Amino acid sequence: MQEKIILTCALTGAGPLSPNPAQPITPTQIAESGLEAAEAGAAIIHVHVRDPKTGQFSGDLDLYRETVDLIRRHNKEVVLNLTTGLGSGFYPADPMLPSTAGPDTHIWSAEQRVQHVLELKPEICTLDLVTAQVFGGVVMSLEPVLTRMAELVRAVGVVPEIELFDSGDAVLAKHLIAKGVLEGPGMYSFVMGLNYTMPADTQTMAYISSLLPAGAQWQGFGIGRNQFPMAMQSYLLGGHVRVGMEDNAFISKGTFAKSNADLVSKVKRMLDDVGGVLATSAEARQILKLRAKSS
């Protein structure tokens, strides 16, 4: 097991809004929720933004700029991890003849998908290797697009966190490392229990972790009711931990979490009970070999 456990809090995500009224939507709400999560023990906060009027996912640069500026103004220590997962969703006009994009399709250029990362320069951004059926459509991650995204973010000193949704994604990651697109051994997240991707169970987490290059840093996390069991399983198998309202709206069965900090505090107590020690943001930077924090 890891000597120090890096706890990431994923604040709001890009999926359908949960019925939990505490899920943050506006830049102010997202930033405040992230600051509270950091105060509760999260070393890293993972940031998406949403349209303040509709609550739907957004790639708007101004929303990212406002959210990140608010976080950095009040907490210069916490490690920032921005998503690049948007811009890969294909929703056909006719599911029985999926040759024409429907109105919900969002396929963006590599440059558009990382523009907020290039401007705001977080320590980390995600790089999703998934091609799968998700939320009624297909998420597509083509090698040329992934290669260009990785080149762009690495050129400004941002480290990709490699998102794995199935075993083939780990094979693709090692291929990209061998080509020099990504630097090995890498840092990874296993997205477990989402639609038709890898299931959230012990055997799968152990198998996916066995596919990684030696020395890789990783975390496995579960969607919905799998959040806390998979958090503990990740720790027990030698990984780090992620919780947050991107993945789960509940603190316990039938009870909404009051905040992201609520989820962080619960998993911190669980880790404390079995001897897990949380890393500070400074320690997380050392473990993940990130650049020093901005002054």
KOLMIMI-990828 format. One line per 4 residues: their letters; for each residue x, y, z of N, C-alpha, C. Coordinates in steps of 0.001 Angstrom, whole numbers. Atoms other than C-alpha are relative to their C-alpha. Layout:
a = X/Y/Z/X/Y/Z/X/Y/Z; ... $
//
This chain:
mqek = 832/-1195/0/0/0/0/870/1250/0; -723/-1261/52/1031/3581/-565/264/529/1405; -302/-604/-1294/2780/5325/2320/-906/1193/275; 930/-1127/-99/703/8440/1668/-1036/-127/-1120 $
iilt = 1105/155/933/-2690/8410/-53/-403/1366/-533; 457/-1237/637/-3521/11155/-2540/-1510/-81/-169; 1460/-49/93/-7182/12077/-2228/-393/1080/-1004; 529/-913/1007/-8782/13647/-5297/-1489/156/213 $
calt = 1443/-247/-43/-12210/15284/-5176/-432/526/-1360; 549/-372/1305/-14109/15462/-8494/-1316/739/252; 987/-903/-577/-16449/18386/-7986/-1397/-80/-601; 1349/-77/574/-19307/18278/-10500/-194/-788/-1278 $
gagp = 105/857/1159/-18556/16368/-13710/-726/626/-1178; 662/-445/1224/-20173/16597/-17139/-1231/-833/-325; 1156/844/257/-22848/13917/-16909/-1297/701/372; 1282/-585/-400/-26538/14504/-16284/28/447/1454 $
lspn = 54/-485/-1378/-27191/16580/-13176/-722/-991/896; 666/842/-974/-28061/14567/-10110/-1174/775/613; 1078/-707/-703/-31210/15370/-8105/444/667/1294; -509/-602/-1236/-28983/16489/-5227/126/1513/-193 $
paqp = -56/-1456/184/-29548/20256/-4840/1339/610/378; -1303/-525/-407/-26052/20632/-3383/1051/-136/-1085; -1002/138/1054/-24311/19692/-6640/341/1385/-554; -367/-1347/442/-22330/22795/-7652/-139/169/-1508 $
itpt = 256/-274/1417/-23175/24432/-10993/734/1256/-471; -610/-1255/426/-21971/28033/-11185/1490/7/335; -1424/-82/-359/-18284/28983/-11138/235/261/1481; -167/-273/-1429/-18675/30391/-7631/-295/-1229/835 $
qiae = 346/1210/-748/-20400/27250/-6383/1079/-1078/-157; -1028/1022/240/-17802/24965/-7990/1278/344/749; -1234/-417/-680/-14884/27003/-6644/-135/-149/1507; 194/100/-1449/-16325/27221/-3128/-42/-1455/445 $
sgle = 64/1415/-337/-17076/23496/-3148/1384/-629/-35; -1363/505/69/-13514/22764/-4229/857/454/1159; -764/-522/-1138/-12046/24995/-1546/-377/-722/1289; 444/751/-1178/-14156/23242/1099/555/-1426/-24 $
aaea = -531/1359/117/-13057/19839/-223/1487/-35/336; -1424/-74/-318/-9414/20891/-17/210/178/1497; -90/-209/-1447/-9924/22099/3537/-284/-1294/758; 361/1262/-652/-11454/18713/4379/1049/-1092/-198 $
gaai = -1058/989/151/-8413/16823/3080/362/-385/-1420; -336/334/1386/-8412/16634/-720/1284/714/-405; -1248/-593/489/-4917/17187/-2136/-153/521/-1420; 252/-361/1398/-6253/17469/-5709/-1493/249/-164 $
ihvh = 1402/-180/372/-9494/18924/-7010/-105/-55/-1520; 214/244/1434/-10770/17822/-10412/-1193/828/-450; 943/-1052/335/-12695/20532/-12224/-598/-177/-1391; 801/-258/1187/-15422/20586/-14854/-750/1304/256 $
vrdp = 926/-1122/-193/-17658/23585/-15467/-1317/-326/-685; 1342/179/541/-21365/23798/-16259/-601/1355/-364; 733/-1210/362/-23622/26334/-17914/-838/434/1201; 738/-417/-1199/-24969/28381/-14977/-1513/61/-191 $
ktgq = 1438/-118/249/-28374/28745/-16662/-677/-1352/-144; 626/1293/281/-29013/25150/-17728/518/-1135/873; -625/1079/-761/-26676/23098/-15540/675/-1044/-857; -614/974/891/-25452/21222/-18619/1511/232/-95 $
fsgd = -1446/-127/110/-21775/20557/-19260/359/1143/-949; -446/-1112/826/-19784/23359/-20828/1514/-65/-184; -1427/-165/243/-16400/23934/-22406/395/1459/-78; -210/-1449/122/-16653/27711/-22086/1253/446/752 $
ldly = -1268/-417/-588/-13218/29196/-21459/-201/1008/1119; 239/-1011/-1034/-14596/32125/-19471/-458/-633/1306; 445/683/-1210/-16316/29752/-17043/1167/-696/696; -1192/616/-594/-13077/27822/-16532/888/1060/631 $
retv = -863/-1059/-515/-11136/31041/-16097/-540/539/1331; 592/-528/-1230/-13567/32350/-13475/140/-993/1148; -69/1029/-1044/-13634/29062/-11554/1421/-157/529; -1392/200/-406/-9871/28568/-11529/550/1225/716 $
dlir = -467/-1222/-664/-9183/32211/-10628/-512/79/1435; 563/-21/-1350/-11512/31946/-7637/723/-988/915; -700/1002/-813/-9801/28764/-6418/1399/483/338; -1387/-406/-228/-6300/30109/-6863/108/1239/887 $
rhnk = -22/-1201/-830/-7165/33390/-5201/-21/-355/1485; 194/353/-1408/-8080/31600/-1966/845/-1184/455; -810/1158/-384/-5898/28473/-2076/1018/-270/-1099; -1062/213/980/-2579/28376/-3903/689/-1349/162 $
evvl = -662/1274/-279/-1606/24996/-2437/-634/-1175/-735; 693/1173/532/-4260/22624/-3768/388/-216/-1465; -353/365/1370/-3362/20768/-6976/-1267/35/-861; 1138/-98/912/-5663/21562/-9902/123/-1028/-1121 $
nltt = 104/994/1065/-6761/18881/-12368/-1228/378/-837; 1103/-399/874/-8876/20138/-15305/-317/-1109/-996; 416/1001/968/-10881/17856/-17556/328/425/-1426; 10/-223/1444/-10338/17511/-21296/-931/-1012/-669 $
glgs = 832/1093/494/-13020/14853/-21678/-1088/411/-971; 1064/-436/904/-15533/16984/-23574/503/27/-1441; -350/-106/1409/-15646/17114/-27349/228/-1314/-687; -212/1331/585/-15695/13379/-28022/-1284/-815/-71 $
gfyp = 1259/728/-70/-19388/12477/-27834/-776/5/-1310; 777/139/1232/-21239/11170/-30904/-1369/-585/328; 1379/431/-226/-25037/10890/-30723/-698/-7/-1358; 514/47/1370/-26470/9676/-34045/-1433/509/-103 $
adpm = 1371/-439/262/-29572/11221/-35559/-941/-1196/-53; 779/1237/80/-30804/7685/-36217/842/-1131/578; -815/1050/-622/-29472/5037/-33806/73/-1294/-816; -13/1203/819/-30382/2300/-36312/855/158/-1257 $
lpst = -891/-268/1121/-28248/3969/-38992/935/1129/424; -804/-1044/-651/-25516/5823/-37095/1056/621/-918; -917/-613/950/-24011/7638/-40067/-52/1519/25; 173/-1446/-52/-25237/11163/-39313/-88/455/1443 $
agpd = -2/-507/-1371/-24582/13171/-36161/-1313/671/341; 1192/-670/-501/-27586/14226/-34132/360/1287/732; -236/-1322/-602/-27986/17565/-32321/787/-27/1305; -731/70/-1268/-26434/16344/-29077/1482/-338/-173 $
thiw = -1401/339/265/-23138/15410/-30738/912/1177/327; -1024/-1019/-242/-20094/17313/-29512/1363/-606/-340; -1306/436/477/-16999/16496/-31557/818/1252/-281; -814/-1205/101/-14315/19165/-31145/1411/-361/-441 $
saeq = -1405/194/342/-10792/19619/-32429/821/-213/1265; -916/178/-1138/-7880/18659/-30194/310/1345/636; -331/-1326/-521/-7045/22360/-29850/-1129/559/848; 1136/-503/-778/-10550/23252/-28674/-143/-755/1310 $
rvqh = 178/808/-1203/-10587/20401/-26173/983/367/1106; -1014/-310/-1015/-7460/21680/-24414/264/1497/145; -293/-1430/-30/-7708/25455/-24874/44/555/1422; 31/-495/-1380/-8585/26049/-21205/1240/-457/772 $
vlel = -1213/509/-643/-5619/23907/-20126/1207/824/-425; -1129/-766/506/-3200/25812/-22343/39/1404/604; 22/-1345/-579/-4341/29154/-20932/217/-22/1509; 18/-46/-1468/-4815/28269/-17257/1122/-814/629 $
kpei = -1180/766/-427/-1943/25763/-16935/-145/-625/1393; 54/770/-1246/-3121/23494/-14108/1179/-958/60; -1064/1001/-92/-658/20938/-12818/-336/-1259/-793; 468/1252/598/-2753/18073/-14235/-1197/294/-892 $
ctld = 1278/68/711/-5374/17531/-16919/-255/-1458/-352; 326/1374/362/-7210/14352/-17780/218/-222/-1492; -57/425/1395/-6660/12461/-21024/-745/-1322/-78; 877/1168/18/-9526/10024/-21608/313/-862/-1222 $
lvta = -318/908/1098/-8550/6996/-23713/-1200/-840/-428; 1179/842/156/-12097/5639/-23811/-642/135/-1379; 988/63/1073/-14129/4570/-26805/-1047/-1004/468; 1014/860/-621/-17418/3201/-25474/-1377/636/-117 $
qvfg = 1366/-502/-65/-21186/3531/-25271/-235/601/1385; 193/-706/-1267/-21916/6136/-22590/-1160/985/-159; 1112/-950/-32/-25128/8058/-21767/-770/46/-1318; 817/68/1195/-26922/6869/-24902/707/346/-1291 $
gvvm = -776/-292/1197/-24156/7814/-27323/1290/-782/12; -1307/638/59/-20610/6834/-28170/1069/1056/243; -1169/-842/-220/-17513/8477/-26741/1142/-587/-818; -1048/474/908/-14671/8265/-29253/1326/673/322 $
slep = -1345/-515/-254/-10960/8643/-28551/930/-588/-1039; -844/468/1087/-8908/8343/-31729/1458/369/266; -1418/-197/-301/-5135/8012/-31529/562/1325/-501; -564/-1278/445/-4299/11061/-33698/-450/1187/854 $
vltr = 511/-1082/-847/-6513/13306/-31548/667/-50/1375; -660/150/-1295/-5102/11937/-28309/1458/433/-66; -1406/-368/174/-1581/12387/-29647/160/1516/-25; -88/-1454/85/-2189/16031/-30516/-315/650/1344 $
mael = 338/-553/-1313/-3858/16753/-27157/1170/-150/963; -1132/249/-902/-952/15172/-25282/1172/910/-341; -1088/-888/402/1590/17141/-27310/-231/1426/484; 316/-1379/-352/-175/20433/-26627/131/239/1502 $
vrav = -9/-255/-1444/-618/20046/-22865/1391/-227/589; -1344/242/-516/2835/18589/-22263/942/1156/-341; -850/-1123/407/4381/21525/-24138/-84/1172/964; 127/-1084/-982/3056/23900/-21435/208/-502/1419 $
gvvp = -368/512/-1314/4164/21671/-18547/-1106/-646/789; 1116/652/-681/821/20034/-17737/125/-1516/-167; -144/1459/11/890/16327/-16824/-1350/-651/-270; 1263/699/232/-1836/14131/-18361/-250/-1091/1041 $
eiel = 476/1131/-797/-3758/11920/-15968/-772/-897/-956; 524/889/1037/-4593/8917/-18141/-1229/-721/544; 1270/564/-465/-8238/7901/-17772/-276/-1304/-746; 263/1318/555/-8929/4196/-18335/-1428/-419/332 $
fdsg = 1368/462/-187/-12459/2887/-18821/-138/-1499/-262; 10/1442/246/-11572/-658/-19907/1430/-467/-220; -1354/545/67/-8611/-2996/-20298/740/430/-1259; -654/-427/1227/-7922/-2010/-23908/588/1390/99 $
davl = -544/-1342/-199/-7370/1561/-22743/1409/-66/592; -1334/157/-575/-4378/360/-20716/1000/-428/-1068; -865/403/1109/-2959/-1301/-23838/330/1216/-863; -221/-1222/779/-3414/1974/-25751/958/939/725 $
akhl = -893/-870/-773/-1695/3895/-22938/1450/-438/-166; -1375/476/147/1384/1685/-23144/516/210/-1423; -376/-292/1387/1384/2095/-26929/408/1463/-140; -317/-1427/83/1357/5899/-26546/1294/328/746 $
iakg = -1272/-184/-708/4186/5704/-24006/1159/-482/-870; -1064/547/849/6242/3525/-26359/316/931/-1168; -197/-944/1107/5738/6105/-29125/569/1346/455; -479/-1266/-522/6841/8934/-26835/-1064/1069/105 $
vleg = 1100/-957/-122/3423/10604/-26894/-244/337/1467; 153/-161/-1447/3092/10103/-23134/1292/-426/684; -1174/369/-786/5811/9885/-20514/-368/-1088/992; 263/1074/-947/5935/6650/-18574/696/232/1333 $
pgmy = 1051/1021/32/5238/5085/-16242/-1419/577/31; 1298/-660/100/2368/7597/-15933/-829/-54/1262; 1003/-12/-1074/-530/8377/-13615/-1360/-277/-632; 1197/577/605/-3892/6709/-14168/-1197/92/943 $
sfvm = 1255/160/-722/-7528/6756/-13119/-809/-1097/-671; 890/1041/507/-9789/3719/-13494/-1435/448/268; 1399/-407/-135/-13387/4814/-14148/-837/-1270/6; 587/1317/-198/-15413/1898/-12809/-1507/87/255 $
glny = 1442/86/-235/-19114/1110/-13096/-827/970/-812; 738/-938/846/-20106/3601/-15820/-534/-727/-1223; 636/632/1159/-22605/2154/-18323/721/-1284/-406; -550/1246/541/-20840/-431/-20504/1517/45/-46 $
tmpa = -1449/-12/-131/-17290/68/-19332/383/-982/1111; -450/1002/-962/-15249/-1786/-16716/-901/-23/1242; 825/94/-1203/-17305/-3084/-13780/761/425/1242; -598/-442/-1256/-16692/-1823/-10271/73/-1185/949 $
dtqt = -189/1118/-912/-15332/-4862/-8476/1499/-226/224; -1380/229/-410/-12160/-6102/-6835/828/-660/-1089; -754/740/995/-11153/-8524/-9572/409/907/-1163; -305/-882/1121/-11356/-5870/-12276/1068/1014/383 $
mayi = -995/-981/-426/-9400/-3291/-10280/1387/-638/81; -1291/679/-101/-6659/-5809/-9555/555/-302/-1389; -456/328/1351/-6521/-6853/-13217/503/1244/-733; -413/-1214/709/-6373/-3304/-14616/1317/518/574 $
ssll = -1251/-484/-602/-3671/-2316/-12129/1183/-859/-429; -1088/885/425/-1646/-5352/-13242/469/299/-1414; -360/-326/1373/-1612/-4009/-16814/876/1240/-109; -717/-1272/53/116/-750/-15877/1507/-214/-7 $
paga = -1463/78/-74/3824/-74/-16351/468/14/1460; -556/11/-1357/5964/-708/-13274/256/1431/459; -215/-1320/-570/6043/2324/-11000/-1100/999/-258; 1109/-911/291/2788/3826/-12256/-737/374/1279 $
qwqg = 899/-451/-1063/644/5881/-9880/-1429/-101/-523; 1365/198/498/-3070/5117/-10042/-1019/135/1115; 1147/31/-898/-6482/5450/-8470/-1154/-669/-738; 1227/572/548/-9609/3395/-9037/-1182/590/745 $
fgig = 1162/-577/-684/-12973/4946/-8341/-1302/-517/-605; 1278/551/415/-16572/3772/-8512/-1062/1068/-162; 1113/-892/258/-19668/5472/-9852/-1177/-380/899; 1201/233/-801/-22760/5890/-7655/305/-725/1298 $
rnqf = -132/713/-1270/-23125/3436/-4799/1338/-713/147; -1312/652/-48/-19732/1963/-5710/1110/924/481; -1061/-952/-298/-17888/5125/-4667/827/-394/1226; -768/264/-1217/-16920/4266/-1098/629/-1390/19 $
pmam = -683/1298/64/-16319/508/-1584/1234/9/-904; -1148/-28/912/-14032/1206/-4559/1111/912/518; -1029/-842/-618/-12256/3999/-2677/853/-820/952; -748/825/-939/-11295/1565/36/755/-1116/-721 $
qsyl = -681/1059/739/-10487/-1169/-2463/1250/545/-684; -1162/-609/634/-8168/1202/-4312/1146/137/1000; -1034/-129/-1040/-6301/1939/-1089/616/-1354/326; -489/1309/-409/-6031/-1741/-179/839/-677/-1078 $
lggh = -766/590/1097/-4661/-2648/-3617/1224/825/-386; -1210/-770/249/-1994/45/-3519/-195/1261/-814; 278/-1204/768/-3716/2915/-5307/-353/1183/881; 478/-1202/-674/-4857/6398/-4416/-1526/14/-45 $
vrvg = 1445/-8/-256/-8450/7538/-3826/-643/1225/-637; 797/-1118/530/-11074/9686/-5559/-1441/-141/454; 1428/-101/-269/-14514/10753/-4391/-481/1336/-563; 515/-1277/439/-16822/13619/-5296/-1354/-119/-680 $
medn = 1351/-26/530/-20190/14663/-6639/-57/-174/-1509; -11/422/1403/-19101/14082/-10229/-444/-1444/-119; 193/1441/77/-19368/10379/-9442/-1153/-520/850; 960/529/-974/-21870/10076/-6602/-634/1152/771 $
afis = 730/-1085/-671/-24557/12286/-5050/-331/-311/1457; 501/458/-1294/-25079/10316/-1823/1134/-201/1010; -940/262/-1085/-23280/10148/1522/-244/-1386/592; 383/1346/-420/-25156/6945/2434/-1287/-342/-746 $
kgtf = 1169/439/763/-28060/4957/1038/-1206/891/297; 1195/-828/-128/-30971/7327/418/226/1381/564; -286/-1303/-604/-29210/10368/1913/992/758/-869; -888/-812/830/-27752/13100/-270/1176/518/812 $
aksn = -1133/-703/-597/-24283/14401/490/-325/1489/72; 238/-1430/-153/-24416/17965/1774/963/828/-827; -1036/-727/739/-21280/18921/-147/1071/-986/-434; -1175/817/319/-18127/17572/-1734/852/-236/1237 $
adlv = -764/164/-1238/-16421/18183/1596/-579/-1115/864; 667/1071/-727/-18983/15820/3141/536/-1359/-449; -520/1254/549/-17788/13025/830/1474/-187/348; -1416/72/-351/-14123/13843/1435/170/-375/1466 $
skvk = -116/272/-1437/-14613/13821/5209/-340/-1450/322; 372/1390/-273/-16323/10438/5126/1118/-952/-401; -1037/947/420/-13630/8708/3084/1272/203/814; -1154/-230/-881/-10951/10352/5230/-164/-785/1304 $
rmld = 249/776/-1229/-12560/8804/8333/199/-1492/-262; -145/1412/334/-12702/5426/6601/1473/-382/-138; -1431/277/152/-9033/5615/5662/726/70/1342; -592/-108/-1337/-8082/6771/9156/-196/-1289/782 $
dvgg = 335/1190/-783/-9805/3703/10580/853/-1211/-376; -825/1149/412/-7585/1332/8568/1465/398/-170; -1400/-391/-28/-4350/3269/8952/485/788/-1194; -405/-796/1160/-4355/5259/5711/323/1431/391 $
vlat = -436/-1365/-304/-2544/8604/5835/-102/832/-1273; 186/-837/1180/-3581/11376/3445/1238/851/-271; -1076/-884/432/-948/13246/1460/-490/1438/-36; 287/-1401/221/-870/17014/1537/152/288/-1501 $
saea = -183/-371/1403/-948/18857/-1774/1482/35/-365; -1440/-29/263/2810/19407/-1491/546/-1414/-150; -453/1389/99/3360/15681/-895/-520/-653/-1280; 547/534/1253/1067/14845/-3828/851/431/-1182 $
rqil = -873/-469/1078/3257/16994/-6075/1285/-828/-73; -1220/801/-25/6315/15032/-4971/-266/-1416/-492; 322/1377/387/4658/11627/-5384/-233/-108/-1503; 356/23/1415/3349/12484/-8861/1022/677/-893 $
klra = -1069/-682/743/6503/14389/-9873/-545/1159/-834; 559/-1181/640/4559/17526/-10698/926/1181/206; -786/-1209/-172/6082/20957/-11122/-367/659/1316; 264/-721/-1248/6340/23161/-8051/-1175/933/-191 $
kss = 1180/-863/74/3264/25221/-7242/380/1405/-440; -223/-1377/417/2897/28672/-8724/96/910/1206; -149/-941/-1109/3933/31573/-6524/-1187/938/59 $
//
